[in-house]
Amino acid sequence: MNKNIYKERRESLSSLIPNNSAIIIPGADNRYRNADSAYAFRQESSFYYLSGFCEASSVMLLVNNNNKINSIIFVPEKDKIKEIWDGYRAGPEGVVSDYLFDLAFNNSDLDKEIPALIQGKQKLFYSFGKDQEFDKKVINWTNKANSIERHSKSIDMVDSTSLIGNLRLIKDNHEIELLKKSCEISADSHIAIMKSIEPGNTEQEIEAKYLYEFAKRGSRFAAYTPIVAGGENACILHYVENSQTLRDGELILVDAGGEYEMYASDITRTFPVNGKFTKEQLEIYNVVYEANQKAISAVIEGNNIMEPQKISEKVIVSGLVNLGILKGDPDELYNAGAHKEFYMHKVGHWLGLDVHDSGDYMEDGDFMSFKPGMVTTVEPGIYISSSSNVDEKWKGIGIRIEDDILVTESGNLNLTEKVPSDPKEIEALMS
């Protein structure tokens, strides 16, 4: 990986803040599952986006001094004993030479150096609310900096969430290639599982198979906890218990994606455990499939980002009316929100370093328009639980179909199209 990419991103971010201002971006700390057993370390996404550096408890400070950009980083100090146990540390010297920072300190020097570095600045940008303990540190550093020179104006603290998030929202060519690879790995994994699943498997067993298929193809970790939901469990939107046995005649909804070189994929497919849809399952499925396909077609440059939402909702209302599940005029039912009993979530979200990636959805008081380089999911669904006031034959059917869509200058690219979603193709794959 060319480290200049990260340097250029730091310069782009720094150029967005006013002269005589600074921005603080903390990295992730090690997290412990229990006692001294740590979770696998995963760097904070914005910190990684701007540095490519993956050592825990590091902090970045970018300063704009009259359009002269200084990039400063605080990292774990060199320690021969800890390196024997835990692996190589770059240290301040290494991070300057290898990651192209202007200046580096040991992270033990944060309390000493940060106040001096931000003293006299007009604005300090920082993303509040993610880590209360680090929030307190930033406030303390700012107060200390303000007290260094009593006659200078106090530093104005500004939230940086949108500033960084909207920079990350438009993916560069390098990111797009990583996302394509992440989606390819996950697509191939879904196909492998769809070919092998059978009644009697457990949800946990299928989850384990997904994690294995991701890992053997290059995604060591899942981008999020997989949802493996058989039967009515699919009507629980964030079902992660994954403990039940899959039964003949039921559907299984799997929402699972791997993470490749920090970039996420996010795929949902719903398919029959025995490889053959029942009549009722297929009727509901076809409504969701139509909503998915028509919503994808609306993910194009210039369209309002809510257009796919509106399209998917109208398709689902009409489909539920045609099946007799909703009764009345489709337009009136849509305006009344009648579909929300069965389709209660948004049609998608940004995708990138995080599965629910950063970036605003609003600009200038209105919803954004799609721009080339954005990547969004499209995931309509219908969920009919046993408590729904519908004919018994529909109860327990939960269906969602999710794809990852890149906005291009000529339209869009479905990064997960390889996984069949057409019901005939699903049955042919599973036969």
C-alpha positions in Angstrom: 0.0 0.0 0.0 1.4 3.4 -1.0 1.5 5.4 2.3 1.2 8.6 0.3 -2.5 7.9 0.0 -2.9 8.4 3.8 -0.7 11.5 3.7 -2.9 13.0 1.0 -6.0 12.2 3.0 -4.6 14.0 6.0 -3.8 17.0 3.9 -7.3 17.0 2.4 -8.8 16.9 5.9 -6.5 19.6 7.2 -7.3 21.9 4.3 -11.0 21.7 5.3 -10.3 23.2 8.7 -9.7 27.0 9.1 -6.2 28.5 9.4 -4.9 28.4 13.0 -7.0 25.3 13.8 -6.4 21.7 14.7 -8.2 18.4 14.7 -7.7 15.4 17.1 -8.4 11.9 15.9 -8.0 9.1 18.5 -7.2 5.5 17.5 -8.7 2.4 19.2 -7.5 0.9 22.5 -7.2 -2.8 23.2 -10.5 -4.2 24.5 -10.8 -7.2 26.9 -13.4 -9.9 26.7 -12.8 -11.1 30.2 -9.8 -11.1 32.7 -6.7 -10.7 30.5 -8.2 -12.2 27.3 -8.3 -9.5 24.7 -10.5 -9.2 21.6 -8.6 -9.1 18.4 -7.5 -5.5 17.9 -9.3 -3.5 15.2 -8.2 0.1 14.6 -10.7 2.9 14.7 -11.9 3.4 11.2 -11.3 7.2 10.7 -7.9 6.9 12.4 -7.0 4.1 9.9 -8.4 6.0 7.0 -6.0 8.9 7.7 -2.9 6.9 8.8 -2.9 3.3 7.8 -1.4 2.7 11.3 -2.6 -0.2 13.4 -1.1 0.1 16.8 -3.4 0.5 19.8 -3.7 3.6 21.9 -2.4 6.0 19.3 -3.6 9.6 18.7 -3.4 11.9 15.7 -3.2 15.7 15.7 -3.5 17.6 12.5 -2.7 21.3 12.6 -3.3 24.0 9.9 -1.0 26.9 10.5 -1.6 29.5 7.8 -2.1 26.7 5.2 1.0 24.9 6.4 -0.2 21.4 7.4 1.5 19.6 10.2 0.7 16.0 11.0 1.6 14.8 14.4 1.1 11.3 15.9 1.4 9.8 19.4 2.2 6.1 19.4 3.2 3.3 21.9 6.9 3.7 22.8 9.5 1.3 21.7 9.8 -1.5 24.3 11.9 -4.6 23.7 10.2 -6.7 26.3 6.6 -5.8 25.1 7.7 -6.4 21.5 8.8 -9.9 22.5 5.4 -10.7 23.9 3.1 -8.6 21.6 5.0 -7.9 18.4 6.8 -5.1 16.6 6.3 -1.4 17.6 7.2 1.3 15.1 7.8 3.9 17.8 8.1 7.7 17.1 11.0 7.3 14.7 9.5 4.4 12.7 6.0 6.0 12.4 7.6 9.2 10.9 9.7 7.3 8.4 7.2 4.6 7.5 3.9 6.5 7.7 5.1 10.0 6.6 4.1 12.0 9.6 5.9 15.2 10.3 6.3 14.7 14.0 5.8 11.9 16.5 5.9 11.4 20.3 5.4 8.5 22.7 1.7 8.3 23.7 2.8 8.7 27.3 3.6 12.4 26.4 0.0 13.3 25.4 -0.8 15.3 28.6 2.5 17.2 28.2 2.5 17.9 24.5 -1.1 18.3 23.3 -1.9 21.5 25.3 1.3 23.1 24.0 0.5 22.1 20.4 -3.1 23.4 20.5 -2.4 26.5 22.6 -3.5 29.7 20.8 -5.5 27.9 18.1 -8.9 29.4 17.2 -10.7 26.1 16.8 -10.2 22.5 17.9 -12.1 19.9 15.9 -13.0 16.6 17.6 -15.7 14.0 17.3 -17.4 14.0 20.7 -19.6 11.3 22.2 -17.8 8.1 21.1 -15.6 7.7 24.2 -16.5 9.6 27.4 -13.0 9.1 28.9 -11.3 10.5 25.9 -13.8 13.3 25.7 -12.7 14.3 29.2 -9.0 14.2 28.2 -9.7 16.5 25.2 -11.6 19.0 27.5 -8.7 18.9 30.0 -6.1 19.5 27.3 -8.1 22.4 26.0 -8.6 23.9 29.4 -4.8 23.6 30.1 -4.0 25.2 26.7 -6.3 28.1 27.4 -4.6 28.7 30.8 -1.1 28.9 29.2 -1.8 32.4 28.0 -4.5 34.1 30.0 -4.9 37.0 27.5 -5.5 34.9 24.4 -9.0 34.0 23.2 -10.3 30.6 24.4 -10.2 27.8 21.9 -13.6 27.1 20.2 -14.3 23.4 20.2 -16.1 22.1 17.1 -17.6 18.6 16.4 -15.6 17.0 13.5 -18.0 14.0 12.9 -19.4 15.3 9.6 -16.1 16.8 8.4 -14.4 13.4 8.5 -17.4 11.3 7.7 -18.2 13.2 4.5 -14.5 12.9 3.4 -14.9 9.1 3.8 -18.3 9.1 2.1 -16.8 9.4 -1.4 -14.5 6.3 -2.0 -11.3 6.7 -4.0 -10.2 4.1 -6.5 -8.1 2.2 -4.0 -11.1 1.9 -1.6 -13.4 0.8 -4.4 -11.0 -2.1 -5.3 -10.9 -3.2 -1.7 -14.7 -3.1 -1.5 -15.0 -5.1 -4.7 -12.8 -7.8 -3.2 -14.6 -7.8 0.1 -17.9 -8.2 -1.7 -16.5 -10.9 -4.0 -15.3 -12.9 -0.9 -18.7 -12.7 0.8 -20.6 -13.4 -2.4 -18.6 -16.6 -3.0 -19.2 -17.6 0.6 -23.0 -17.1 0.4 -23.0 -19.2 -2.8 -21.1 -22.0 -1.1 -23.5 -22.1 1.9 -26.6 -22.0 -0.3 -25.4 -25.0 -2.1 -24.7 -27.0 1.1 -27.5 -26.1 3.5 -30.1 -28.7 4.4 -32.9 -29.3 7.0 -31.5 -30.3 10.4 -28.6 -27.9 10.3 -28.5 -25.4 13.1 -28.3 -21.7 12.8 -25.0 -21.8 14.8 -23.6 -24.4 12.4 -24.4 -22.2 9.4 -22.9 -19.1 11.1 -19.7 -21.2 11.7 -19.7 -22.2 8.0 -19.9 -18.5 6.9 -17.1 -17.5 9.2 -15.0 -20.3 7.8 -15.8 -19.5 4.1 -15.0 -15.8 4.7 -11.7 -16.6 6.4 -10.4 -19.1 3.9 -11.0 -16.6 1.1 -9.1 -13.8 2.9 -11.7 -12.2 5.2 -10.4 -13.3 8.6 -13.2 -11.5 10.4 -16.8 -10.8 9.7 -17.7 -7.2 9.3 -20.5 -7.6 11.9 -22.1 -10.4 13.9 -23.9 -12.6 11.3 -27.7 -12.9 11.4 -28.7 -16.5 10.7 -32.4 -16.7 11.2 -34.6 -19.7 10.4 -38.3 -19.4 10.1 -40.0 -16.7 12.2 -36.6 -15.7 13.7 -36.2 -13.7 10.4 -38.9 -11.3 11.7 -36.5 -10.2 14.4 -34.4 -7.6 12.5 -31.2 -7.9 14.5 -31.5 -11.6 15.5 -28.1 -12.9 16.5 -28.9 -15.7 18.9 -28.3 -18.2 16.1 -29.2 -21.2 18.1 -32.2 -22.9 16.6 -32.5 -25.9 14.3 -33.5 -25.3 10.6 -36.7 -27.1 9.7 -37.8 -28.5 6.4 -40.3 -26.1 4.7 -38.9 -23.0 6.4 -37.0 -20.1 5.0 -33.6 -19.0 6.3 -32.5 -15.4 6.2 -28.8 -14.8 6.4 -27.3 -11.3 6.8 -23.6 -11.8 6.7 -20.5 -10.1 5.2 -16.8 -10.4 5.6 -14.2 -7.6 6.2 -11.3 -7.5 3.8 -8.3 -5.2 4.6 -10.7 -3.2 6.9 -13.4 -2.8 4.3 -16.9 -4.3 4.9 -19.4 -6.1 2.8 -23.0 -6.5 3.7 -25.2 -9.2 2.0 -28.6 -10.6 2.9 -30.2 -13.5 1.1 -33.4 -15.4 2.1 -33.8 -18.9 0.7 -35.6 -22.1 1.4 -33.9 -24.6 3.7 -34.9 -27.5 1.5 -34.2 -25.6 -1.7 -37.8 -25.1 -2.8 -40.1 -22.1 -2.0 -43.6 -22.8 -1.0 -46.4 -20.9 -2.8 -46.9 -18.3 0.0 -43.1 -17.9 0.5 -42.6 -17.3 -3.2 -45.4 -14.7 -3.4 -43.9 -12.6 -0.6 -40.4 -13.1 -1.9 -41.4 -11.8 -5.3 -42.7 -8.6 -3.8 -39.4 -8.0 -1.9 -37.4 -9.0 -5.0 -39.2 -6.4 -7.1 -38.6 -3.8 -4.5 -34.9 -4.6 -4.3 -34.5 -4.5 -8.1 -36.4 -1.2 -8.6 -34.8 0.5 -5.7 -31.3 -0.5 -7.0 -32.2 1.1 -10.4 -32.8 4.4 -8.6 -29.3 4.5 -7.0 -27.8 6.9 -9.7 -26.0 10.2 -9.7 -28.3 13.1 -9.0 -31.2 11.2 -7.5 -32.2 12.0 -4.0 -31.0 9.3 -1.6 -34.6 8.8 -0.4 -35.8 7.9 -3.9 -34.9 4.1 -3.4 -36.7 4.2 -0.1 -39.9 5.6 -1.6 -39.8 3.2 -4.5 -39.3 0.2 -2.3 -42.2 1.2 0.0 -44.6 1.7 -2.8 -43.7 -1.6 -4.4 -44.3 -3.4 -1.1 -47.6 -1.6 -0.4 -48.9 -2.6 -3.9 -47.6 -6.1 -3.5 -49.3 -6.6 0.0 -52.5 -5.2 -1.4 -52.4 -7.6 -4.4 -51.9 -10.5 -1.9 -54.8 -9.3 0.3 -52.5 -8.7 3.3 -53.3 -5.0 3.1 -56.7 -3.8 2.1 -57.5 -0.5 0.5 -56.1 2.0 -2.0 -52.3 1.6 -2.4 -51.7 5.4 -2.5 -53.8 6.0 0.6 -52.2 3.1 2.5 -48.7 4.4 1.5 -49.5 7.9 2.7 -50.8 6.5 6.0 -47.7 4.3 6.5 -49.6 1.1 6.6 -46.6 -0.8 5.3 -44.6 0.0 8.4 -46.1 -2.9 10.2 -44.4 -5.2 7.7 -41.5 -3.1 6.4 -40.3 -0.9 9.3 -36.7 0.0 8.4 -34.8 2.2 5.9 -33.8 0.7 2.6 -30.1 1.1 3.1 -27.0 2.7 4.6 -23.5 3.8 3.6 -20.9 1.1 3.4 -17.1 1.3 3.6 -14.6 0.9 6.5 -17.7 0.4 8.7 -20.7 -1.7 7.8 -22.8 1.3 8.8 -20.3 3.7 7.4 -19.7 7.4 8.3 -21.1 10.2 6.3 -24.2 12.5 6.5 -27.5 11.8 4.8 -28.5 15.5 4.7 -26.9 18.5 3.2 -28.2 22.1 2.9 -31.4 21.2 4.8 -32.4 18.4 2.5 -31.5 14.8 1.8 -28.3 14.3 -0.2 -28.2 13.4 -3.8 -26.2 10.4 -4.9 -22.6 11.1 -6.1 -20.1 8.9 -7.9 -18.0 7.0 -5.3 -20.7 6.6 -2.8 -21.5 3.0 -1.8 -24.9 2.2 -0.3 -26.8 -1.0 0.6 -30.3 -1.7 -0.8 -32.2 -4.0 1.5 -36.0 -4.0 1.4 -37.9 -6.6 3.4 -41.2 -7.9 4.6 -41.6 -9.4 8.0 -44.9 -11.1 9.1 -44.7 -12.4 12.6 -47.1 -14.8 14.2 -48.7 -11.8 16.1 -49.7 -10.1 12.8 -53.4 -9.7 12.1 -53.2 -11.6 8.8 -54.3 -14.9 7.3 -52.5 -17.8 9.0 -50.8 -18.9 5.8 -48.6 -15.8 5.8 -47.5 -15.9 9.4 -43.8 -16.6 10.2 -42.5 -15.4 6.9 -39.6 -13.0 7.1 -37.7 -12.0 3.9 -34.9 -9.4 3.2 -32.7 -9.1 0.1 -29.6 -6.9 0.4 -27.1 -5.8 -2.1 -24.1 -3.4 -2.1 -24.3 -0.7 -4.7 -21.5 1.6 -6.0 -22.7 4.9 -7.6 -20.7 5.5 -10.9 -20.6 8.3 -13.4 -22.6 6.1 -15.8 -25.1 4.6 -13.4 -24.3 2.1 -10.7 -22.5 -1.2 -10.1 -24.0 -4.0 -8.0 -21.0 -5.3 -6.1 -22.9 -8.3 -4.8 -24.9 -9.3 -7.9 -23.0 -12.6 -8.1 -25.1 -14.1 -5.3 -28.4 -15.2 -6.9 -31.5 -13.3 -5.7 -33.9 -14.2 -8.5 -35.9 -17.1 -6.9 -35.6 -19.3 -9.9 -31.8 -18.9 -9.8 -31.8 -19.7 -6.1 -33.8 -22.9 -6.6 -31.5 -23.9 -9.5 -28.4 -23.3 -7.4 -29.7 -25.3 -4.5 -31.0 -28.2 -6.5 
